[in-house]
Amino acid sequence: MDAQPIKHRPLIVVTSDPPLLLVRAYQEGMAELMKLNGELSGSIQLEASFKDQIEKVNQELDALADKEPKYEQVKRNVSVASSQNGPLKKK
């Protein structure tokens, strides 16, 4: 009797259900991704708002710098006029 050894095939169970641990890890990962995406979006909008505000302040500073020579001239004129007229007398 030639008995041939029986070959055992590995038992492979194919199911469409993913392991619960992987599902939970995926869900937690996606939740964290959505949270970070929201924070990033908010930060980008905040950055744009800051850039707009900085641009407005820079424009105001430029306008003030343009007016400074005229202010200094008026200040000198007031100083000269007040020194030429002397102190004002009250009646």
MMTF fields as JSON, N, C-alpha, C and O atoms, coordinates in Angstrom:
{
  "mmtfVersion": "1.0.0",
  "mmtfProducer": "UNKNOWN",
  "numBonds": 363,
  "numAtoms": 364,
  "numGroups": 91,
  "numChains": 1,
  "numModels": 1,
  "chainsPerModel": [1],
  "groupsPerChain": [91],
  "chainIdList": ["A"],
  "bondAtomList": [4, 2, 8, 6, 12, 10, 16, 14, 20, 18, 24, 22, 28, 26, 32, 30, 36, 34, 40, 38, 44, 42, 48, 46, 52, 50, 56, 54, 60, 58, 64, 62, 68, 66, 72, 70, 76, 74, 80, 78, 84, 82, 88, 86, 92, 90, 96, 94, 100, 98, 104, 102, 108, 106, 112, 110, 116, 114, 120, 118, 124, 122, 128, 126, 132, 130, 136, 134, 140, 138, 144, 142, 148, 146, 152, 150, 156, 154, 160, 158, 164, 162, 168, 166, 172, 170, 176, 174, 180, 178, 184, 182, 188, 186, 192, 190, 196, 194, 200, 198, 204, 202, 208, 206, 212, 210, 216, 214, 220, 218, 224, 222, 228, 226, 232, 230, 236, 234, 240, 238, 244, 242, 248, 246, 252, 250, 256, 254, 260, 258, 264, 262, 268, 266, 272, 270, 276, 274, 280, 278, 284, 282, 288, 286, 292, 290, 296, 294, 300, 298, 304, 302, 308, 306, 312, 310, 316, 314, 320, 318, 324, 322, 328, 326, 332, 330, 336, 334, 340, 338, 344, 342, 348, 346, 352, 350, 356, 354, 360, 358],
  "bondOrderList": [1, 1, 1, 1, 1, 1, 1, 1, 1, 1, 1, 1, 1, 1, 1, 1, 1, 1, 1, 1, 1, 1, 1, 1, 1, 1, 1, 1, 1, 1, 1, 1, 1, 1, 1, 1, 1, 1, 1, 1, 1, 1, 1, 1, 1, 1, 1, 1, 1, 1, 1, 1, 1, 1, 1, 1, 1, 1, 1, 1, 1, 1, 1, 1, 1, 1, 1, 1, 1, 1, 1, 1, 1, 1, 1, 1, 1, 1, 1, 1, 1, 1, 1, 1, 1, 1, 1, 1, 1, 1],
  "groupList": [{"groupName": "MET", "atomNameList": ["N", "CA", "C", "O"], "elementList": ["N", "C", "C", "O"], "formalChargeList": [0, 0, 0, 0], "bondAtomList": [1, 0, 2, 1, 3, 2], "bondOrderList": [1, 1, 2], "singleLetterCode": "M", "chemCompType": "L-PEPTIDE LINKING"}, {"groupName": "ASP", "atomNameList": ["N", "CA", "C", "O"], "elementList": ["N", "C", "C", "O"], "formalChargeList": [0, 0, 0, 0], "bondAtomList": [1, 0, 2, 1, 3, 2], "bondOrderList": [1, 1, 2], "singleLetterCode": "D", "chemCompType": "L-PEPTIDE LINKING"}, {"groupName": "ALA", "atomNameList": ["N", "CA", "C", "O"], "elementList": ["N", "C", "C", "O"], "formalChargeList": [0, 0, 0, 0], "bondAtomList": [1, 0, 2, 1, 3, 2], "bondOrderList": [1, 1, 2], "singleLetterCode": "A", "chemCompType": "L-PEPTIDE LINKING"}, {"groupName": "GLN", "atomNameList": ["N", "CA", "C", "O"], "elementList": ["N", "C", "C", "O"], "formalChargeList": [0, 0, 0, 0], "bondAtomList": [1, 0, 2, 1, 3, 2], "bondOrderList": [1, 1, 2], "singleLetterCode": "Q", "chemCompType": "L-PEPTIDE LINKING"}, {"groupName": "PRO", "atomNameList": ["N", "CA", "C", "O"], "elementList": ["N", "C", "C", "O"], "formalChargeList": [0, 0, 0, 0], "bondAtomList": [1, 0, 2, 1, 3, 2], "bondOrderList": [1, 1, 2], "singleLetterCode": "P", "chemCompType": "L-PEPTIDE LINKING"}, {"groupName": "ILE", "atomNameList": ["N", "CA", "C", "O"], "elementList": ["N", "C", "C", "O"], "formalChargeList": [0, 0, 0, 0], "bondAtomList": [1, 0, 2, 1, 3, 2], "bondOrderList": [1, 1, 2], "singleLetterCode": "I", "chemCompType": "L-PEPTIDE LINKING"}, {"groupName": "LYS", "atomNameList": ["N", "CA", "C", "O"], "elementList": ["N", "C", "C", "O"], "formalChargeList": [0, 0, 0, 0], "bondAtomList": [1, 0, 2, 1, 3, 2], "bondOrderList": [1, 1, 2], "singleLetterCode": "K", "chemCompType": "L-PEPTIDE LINKING"}, {"groupName": "HIS", "atomNameList": ["N", "CA", "C", "O"], "elementList": ["N", "C", "C", "O"], "formalChargeList": [0, 0, 0, 0], "bondAtomList": [1, 0, 2, 1, 3, 2], "bondOrderList": [1, 1, 2], "singleLetterCode": "H", "chemCompType": "L-PEPTIDE LINKING"}, {"groupName": "ARG", "atomNameList": ["N", "CA", "C", "O"], "elementList": ["N", "C", "C", "O"], "formalChargeList": [0, 0, 0, 0], "bondAtomList": [1, 0, 2, 1, 3, 2], "bondOrderList": [1, 1, 2], "singleLetterCode": "R", "chemCompType": "L-PEPTIDE LINKING"}, {"groupName": "LEU", "atomNameList": ["N", "CA", "C", "O"], "elementList": ["N", "C", "C", "O"], "formalChargeList": [0, 0, 0, 0], "bondAtomList": [1, 0, 2, 1, 3, 2], "bondOrderList": [1, 1, 2], "singleLetterCode": "L", "chemCompType": "L-PEPTIDE LINKING"}, {"groupName": "VAL", "atomNameList": ["N", "CA", "C", "O"], "elementList": ["N", "C", "C", "O"], "formalChargeList": [0, 0, 0, 0], "bondAtomList": [1, 0, 2, 1, 3, 2], "bondOrderList": [1, 1, 2], "singleLetterCode": "V", "chemCompType": "L-PEPTIDE LINKING"}, {"groupName": "THR", "atomNameList": ["N", "CA", "C", "O"], "elementList": ["N", "C", "C", "O"], "formalChargeList": [0, 0, 0, 0], "bondAtomList": [1, 0, 2, 1, 3, 2], "bondOrderList": [1, 1, 2], "singleLetterCode": "T", "chemCompType": "L-PEPTIDE LINKING"}, {"groupName": "SER", "atomNameList": ["N", "CA", "C", "O"], "elementList": ["N", "C", "C", "O"], "formalChargeList": [0, 0, 0, 0], "bondAtomList": [1, 0, 2, 1, 3, 2], "bondOrderList": [1, 1, 2], "singleLetterCode": "S", "chemCompType": "L-PEPTIDE LINKING"}, {"groupName": "TYR", "atomNameList": ["N", "CA", "C", "O"], "elementList": ["N", "C", "C", "O"], "formalChargeList": [0, 0, 0, 0], "bondAtomList": [1, 0, 2, 1, 3, 2], "bondOrderList": [1, 1, 2], "singleLetterCode": "Y", "chemCompType": "L-PEPTIDE LINKING"}, {"groupName": "GLU", "atomNameList": ["N", "CA", "C", "O"], "elementList": ["N", "C", "C", "O"], "formalChargeList": [0, 0, 0, 0], "bondAtomList": [1, 0, 2, 1, 3, 2], "bondOrderList": [1, 1, 2], "singleLetterCode": "E", "chemCompType": "L-PEPTIDE LINKING"}, {"groupName": "GLY", "atomNameList": ["N", "CA", "C", "O"], "elementList": ["N", "C", "C", "O"], "formalChargeList": [0, 0, 0, 0], "bondAtomList": [1, 0, 2, 1, 3, 2], "bondOrderList": [1, 1, 2], "singleLetterCode": "G", "chemCompType": "PEPTIDE LINKING"}, {"groupName": "ASN", "atomNameList": ["N", "CA", "C", "O"], "elementList": ["N", "C", "C", "O"], "formalChargeList": [0, 0, 0, 0], "bondAtomList": [1, 0, 2, 1, 3, 2], "bondOrderList": [1, 1, 2], "singleLetterCode": "N", "chemCompType": "L-PEPTIDE LINKING"}, {"groupName": "PHE", "atomNameList": ["N", "CA", "C", "O"], "elementList": ["N", "C", "C", "O"], "formalChargeList": [0, 0, 0, 0], "bondAtomList": [1, 0, 2, 1, 3, 2], "bondOrderList": [1, 1, 2], "singleLetterCode": "F", "chemCompType": "L-PEPTIDE LINKING"}],
  "groupTypeList": [0, 1, 2, 3, 4, 5, 6, 7, 8, 4, 9, 5, 10, 10, 11, 12, 1, 4, 4, 9, 9, 9, 10, 8, 2, 13, 3, 14, 15, 0, 2, 14, 9, 0, 6, 9, 16, 15, 14, 9, 12, 15, 12, 5, 3, 9, 14, 2, 12, 17, 6, 1, 3, 5, 14, 6, 10, 16, 3, 14, 9, 1, 2, 9, 2, 1, 6, 14, 4, 6, 13, 14, 3, 10, 6, 8, 16, 10, 12, 10, 2, 12, 12, 3, 16, 15, 4, 9, 6, 6, 6],
  "groupIdList": [1, 2, 3, 4, 5, 6, 7, 8, 9, 10, 11, 12, 13, 14, 15, 16, 17, 18, 19, 20, 21, 22, 23, 24, 25, 26, 27, 28, 29, 30, 31, 32, 33, 34, 35, 36, 37, 38, 39, 40, 41, 42, 43, 44, 45, 46, 47, 48, 49, 50, 51, 52, 53, 54, 55, 56, 57, 58, 59, 60, 61, 62, 63, 64, 65, 66, 67, 68, 69, 70, 71, 72, 73, 74, 75, 76, 77, 78, 79, 80, 81, 82, 83, 84, 85, 86, 87, 88, 89, 90, 91],
  "secStructList": [7, 7, 7, 7, 7, 7, 7, 7, 7, 7, 7, 7, 7, 7, 7, 1, 7, 7, 7, 2, 2, 2, 2, 2, 2, 2, 2, 2, 2, 2, 2, 2, 2, 2, 2, 2, 2, 2, 2, 2, 2, 2, 2, 2, 2, 2, 2, 2, 2, 2, 2, 2, 2, 2, 2, 2, 2, 2, 2, 2, 2, 2, 2, 2, 2, 2, 2, 2, 2, 2, 2, 2, 2, 2, 2, 2, 2, 2, 2, 2, 2, 2, 2, 2, 2, 7, 1, 7, 7, 7, 7],
  "xCoordList": [0.808, 0.0, 0.848, 1.538, 0.756, 1.455, 0.498, -0.392, 0.701, -0.153, 0.553, 1.634, -0.088, 0.498, 0.052, -1.082, 0.978, 0.585, -0.497, -0.499, -1.384, -2.475, -1.947, -1.38, -2.151, -1.72, -2.857, -3.992, -2.531, -3.535, -3.418, -2.34, -4.497, -4.527, -4.798, -5.6, -4.126, -4.412, -5.848, -6.375, -6.452, -7.828, -7.84, -7.343, -8.39, -8.467, -9.935, -10.757, -10.221, -11.595, -11.622, -10.97, -12.367, -12.468, -13.812, -14.878, -13.717, -14.947, -14.825, -13.724, -15.927, -15.904, -15.869, -15.754, -15.965, -15.938, -14.498, -13.742, -14.096, -12.74, -12.626, -13.623, -11.437, -11.251, -11.682, -11.427, -12.328, -12.877, -11.799, -12.034, -10.628, -9.548, -9.14, -8.886, -9.074, -8.721, -9.803, -9.503, -11.059, -12.161, -12.071, -12.211, -11.841, -11.741, -10.541, -10.654, -9.409, -8.222, -8.488, -8.078, -9.179, -9.511, -10.442, -10.235, -11.467, -12.416, -11.731, -11.975, -10.885, -10.169, -9.215, -9.087, -8.559, -7.653, -8.38, -7.908, -9.529, -10.318, -10.865, -10.895, -11.298, -11.794, -10.678, -10.908, -9.489, -8.347, -7.967, -7.612, -8.041, -7.743, -8.72, -8.312, -10.0, -11.013, -10.788, -10.933, -10.435, -10.159, -8.966, -9.027, -7.904, -6.704, -6.97, -6.446, -7.779, -8.121, -8.892, -8.653, -9.814, -10.563, -9.661, -9.79, -8.745, -7.812, -6.914, -6.647, -6.458, -5.603, -6.349, -5.807, -7.575, -8.397, -8.601, -8.491, -8.899, -9.06, -7.782, -7.816, -6.663, -5.37, -5.048, -4.492, -5.391, -5.152, -6.003, -5.529, -7.266, -8.145, -7.649, -7.697, -7.175, -6.643, -5.407, -5.23, -4.558, -3.36, -3.743, -3.15, -4.719, -5.172, -5.731, -5.488, -6.476, -7.034, -5.908, -5.952, -4.904, -3.766, -3.02, -2.599, -2.86, -2.17, -2.933, -2.33, -4.271, -5.089, -4.944, -4.797, -4.985, -4.858, -3.48, -3.366, -2.45, -1.089, -0.982, -0.357, -1.583, -1.552, -2.251, -1.758, -3.388, -4.105, -3.271, -3.201, -2.64, -1.793, -0.613, -0.25, -0.018, 1.101, 0.662, 1.401, -0.54, -1.048, -1.267, -0.946, -1.813, -2.016, -0.68, -0.55, 0.301, 1.63, 2.256, 2.894, 2.08, 2.593, 1.918, 2.567, 0.596, -0.126, 0.371, 0.548, 0.592, 1.118, 2.527, 2.859, 3.338, 4.707, 4.679, 5.52, 3.703, 3.578, 3.147, 3.524, 2.365, 1.865, 2.848, 2.681, 3.85, 4.777, 5.498, 5.58, 6.027, 6.712, 5.773, 6.175, 4.543, 3.585, 3.313, 3.23, 3.174, 2.942, 4.126, 3.938, 5.329, 6.523, 6.57, 6.94, 6.196, 6.178, 5.15, 5.446, 3.956, 2.919, 3.368, 3.135, 3.99, 4.481, 5.525, 5.51, 6.433, 7.441, 6.768, 7.135, 5.769, 5.068, 4.371, 4.398, 3.756, 3.093, 4.131, 3.906, 5.247, 6.294, 6.828, 7.011, 7.083, 7.588, 6.55, 6.889, 5.297, 4.231, 4.053, 3.862, 4.112, 3.917, 5.103, 4.928, 6.301, 7.458, 7.474, 7.978, 6.951, 6.923, 5.836, 6.023, 4.734, 3.627, 3.78, 3.093, 4.652, 4.804, 3.62, 2.741, 3.614, 2.484, 1.188, 1.187, 0.127, -1.18, -1.67, -1.564, -2.207, -2.711, -4.214, -4.93, -4.673, -6.098, -6.696, -6.083, -7.857, -8.497, -9.525, -10.18],
  "yCoordList": [-1.168, 0.0, 1.227, 1.576, 1.836, 3.11, 4.2, 4.628, 4.607, 5.679, 7.005, 7.282, 7.763, 9.076, 10.013, 9.956, 10.878, 11.812, 12.766, 13.201, 13.059, 13.965, 15.38, 15.778, 16.122, 17.516, 18.355, 18.295, 19.127, 20.006, 21.391, 21.981, 21.859, 23.233, 24.156, 23.844, 25.272, 26.195, 26.691, 26.921, 26.846, 27.297, 28.82, 29.524, 29.303, 30.742, 31.129, 30.651, 32.007, 32.477, 33.886, 34.798, 34.036, 35.334, 35.941, 35.406, 37.049, 37.766, 39.188, 39.686, 39.815, 41.197, 42.161, 43.37, 41.646, 42.508, 42.787, 41.851, 44.08, 44.389, 44.203, 44.291, 43.951, 43.8, 45.083, 46.192, 44.911, 46.058, 47.036, 48.243, 46.529, 47.411, 48.344, 49.525, 47.834, 48.67, 49.7, 50.835, 49.308, 50.242, 51.387, 52.551, 51.068, 52.102, 53.015, 54.235, 52.441, 53.249, 54.17, 55.33, 53.639, 54.452, 55.601, 56.743, 55.289, 56.321, 57.409, 58.596, 57.015, 57.992, 58.818, 60.027, 58.172, 58.893, 59.898, 61.02, 59.509, 60.425, 61.583, 62.718, 61.307, 62.371, 63.373, 64.582, 62.883, 63.77, 64.547, 65.723, 63.896, 64.567, 65.709, 66.799, 65.469, 66.514, 67.672, 68.836, 67.353, 68.395, 69.241, 70.47, 68.594, 69.317, 70.118, 71.22, 69.574, 70.282, 71.561, 72.604, 71.482, 72.664, 73.705, 74.898, 73.257, 74.179, 74.841, 76.04, 74.074, 74.618, 75.646, 76.703, 75.343, 76.273, 77.571, 78.657, 77.46, 78.656, 79.464, 80.694, 78.784, 79.476, 80.205, 81.304, 79.602, 80.233, 81.489, 82.517, 81.405, 82.579, 83.671, 84.852, 83.29, 84.254, 84.937, 86.144, 84.174, 84.741, 85.773, 86.85, 85.448, 86.383, 87.655, 88.756, 87.503, 88.664, 89.535, 90.76, 88.904, 89.659, 90.39, 91.533, 89.734, 90.385, 91.618, 92.65, 91.512, 92.671, 93.8, 94.961, 93.47, 94.483, 95.143, 96.357, 94.358, 94.9, 95.843, 96.9, 95.468, 96.317, 97.645, 98.695, 97.616, 98.849, 99.734, 100.947, 99.137, 99.909, 100.51, 101.661, 99.754, 100.281, 101.462, 102.434, 101.373, 102.489, 103.727, 104.843, 103.527, 104.65, 105.26, 106.481, 104.413, 104.922, 105.705, 106.733, 105.234, 105.967, 107.329, 108.333, 107.349, 108.624, 109.586, 110.775, 109.086, 109.945, 110.431, 111.589, 109.571, 109.97, 111.05, 111.949, 110.958, 111.987, 113.326, 114.38, 113.296, 114.534, 115.134, 116.286, 114.396, 114.867, 116.158, 117.055, 116.3, 117.567, 118.774, 119.831, 118.621, 119.732, 120.067, 121.243, 119.066, 119.282, 120.029, 120.978, 119.605, 120.275, 121.736, 122.616, 121.997, 123.372, 124.214, 125.34, 123.679, 124.41, 124.646, 125.723, 123.683, 123.81, 124.926, 125.717, 124.993, 126.069, 127.428, 128.412, 127.463, 128.738, 129.222, 130.416, 128.324, 128.693, 129.185, 130.181, 128.509, 128.909, 130.286, 131.121, 130.535, 131.845, 132.921, 133.996, 132.658, 133.647, 133.98, 135.145, 132.979, 133.243, 133.998, 134.793, 133.765, 134.484, 135.93, 136.817, 136.178, 137.524, 138.37, 139.573, 137.779, 138.525, 138.7, 139.533, 137.95, 138.043, 137.385, 136.824, 137.464, 136.851, 137.597, 138.823, 136.893, 137.497, 138.162, 137.606, 139.362, 140.076, 139.88, 139.955, 139.628, 139.477, 140.848, 141.648, 141.116, 142.389, 142.261, 143.244],
  "zCoordList": [0.0, 0.0, 0.0, 0.958, -1.094, -1.182, -0.731, -1.466, 0.434, 0.951, 0.718, 1.236, -0.049, -0.3, 0.808, 1.284, 1.204, 2.261, 1.76, 0.609, 2.648, 2.297, 2.415, 3.432, 1.348, 1.355, 1.921, 1.45, 2.929, 3.532, 2.926, 2.856, 2.517, 2.019, 3.207, 4.088, 3.207, 4.312, 4.209, 3.121, 5.358, 5.404, 5.281, 6.16, 4.224, 3.986, 4.021, 3.241, 4.952, 5.049, 4.474, 4.982, 3.438, 2.789, 3.162, 2.856, 3.817, 4.151, 3.649, 3.41, 3.497, 3.034, 4.206, 4.007, 5.422, 6.602, 7.007, 7.265, 7.069, 7.505, 9.021, 9.738, 9.493, 10.94, 11.664, 11.195, 12.794, 13.532, 13.971, 14.009, 14.301, 14.729, 13.595, 13.83, 12.381, 11.233, 10.944, 10.571, 11.114, 10.889, 11.888, 11.514, 13.135, 14.17, 13.903, 14.026, 13.543, 13.249, 12.061, 12.058, 11.054, 9.881, 10.264, 9.851, 11.056, 11.469, 12.29, 12.074, 13.219, 14.045, 13.192, 13.385, 12.265, 11.365, 10.509, 10.326, 9.979, 9.154, 9.977, 9.503, 11.208, 12.08, 12.369, 12.343, 12.64, 12.906, 11.649, 11.726, 10.506, 9.239, 8.99, 8.587, 9.225, 9.032, 9.998, 9.624, 11.236, 12.236, 11.798, 11.827, 11.402, 10.964, 9.696, 9.539, 8.79, 7.565, 7.891, 7.282, 8.847, 9.272, 9.906, 9.63, 10.758, 11.396, 10.353, 10.433, 9.391, 8.339, 7.511, 7.187, 7.174, 6.396, 7.163, 6.594, 8.453, 9.287, 9.381, 9.346, 9.498, 9.581, 8.276, 8.296, 7.162, 5.861, 5.726, 5.241, 6.156, 6.106, 7.047, 6.702, 8.227, 9.182, 8.618, 8.785, 7.955, 7.333, 6.274, 6.211, 5.454, 4.421, 5.051, 4.556, 6.135, 6.837, 7.398, 7.285, 7.998, 8.536, 7.423, 7.6, 6.285, 5.17, 4.707, 4.413, 4.64, 4.253, 5.264, 4.882, 6.541, 7.581, 7.543, 7.714, 7.321, 7.244, 6.048, 6.142, 4.938, 3.747, 4.022, 3.609, 4.711, 5.047, 5.961, 5.759, 6.962, 7.885, 7.132, 7.372, 6.233, 5.449, 4.58, 4.427, 4.016, 3.215, 4.088, 3.679, 5.29, 6.209, 6.628, 6.718, 6.88, 7.251, 6.105, 6.333, 4.892, 3.728, 3.608, 3.316, 3.838, 3.76, 4.838, 4.572, 6.036, 7.11, 6.785, 7.041, 6.235, 5.872, 4.792, 4.786, 3.872, 2.834, 3.433, 2.92, 4.508, 5.128, 6.125, 6.525, 6.529, 7.56, 7.182, 8.021, 5.958, 5.63, 5.737, 6.224, 5.29, 5.384, 6.843, 7.198, 7.686, 9.118, 9.732, 10.493, 9.405, 9.949, 9.496, 10.275, 8.238, 7.716, 8.47, 8.871, 8.664, 9.397, 10.839, 11.388, 11.44, 12.816, 12.902, 13.845, 11.921, 11.902, 11.71, 12.352, 10.81, 10.574, 11.839, 12.14, 12.572, 13.83, 14.825, 15.513, 14.907, 15.846, 15.502, 16.388, 14.213, 13.774, 14.03, 14.524, 13.706, 13.882, 15.359, 15.709, 16.224, 17.646, 18.233, 19.156, 17.718, 18.252, 17.73, 18.419, 16.567, 16.012, 16.674, 16.854, 17.03, 17.641, 19.121, 19.713, 19.739, 21.172, 21.84, 21.185, 23.146, 23.862, 23.593, 23.484, 23.491, 23.251, 24.519, 25.613, 24.357, 25.523, 25.614, 24.616, 26.82, 27.023, 27.331, 28.038, 26.819, 27.06, 28.134, 28.481]
}
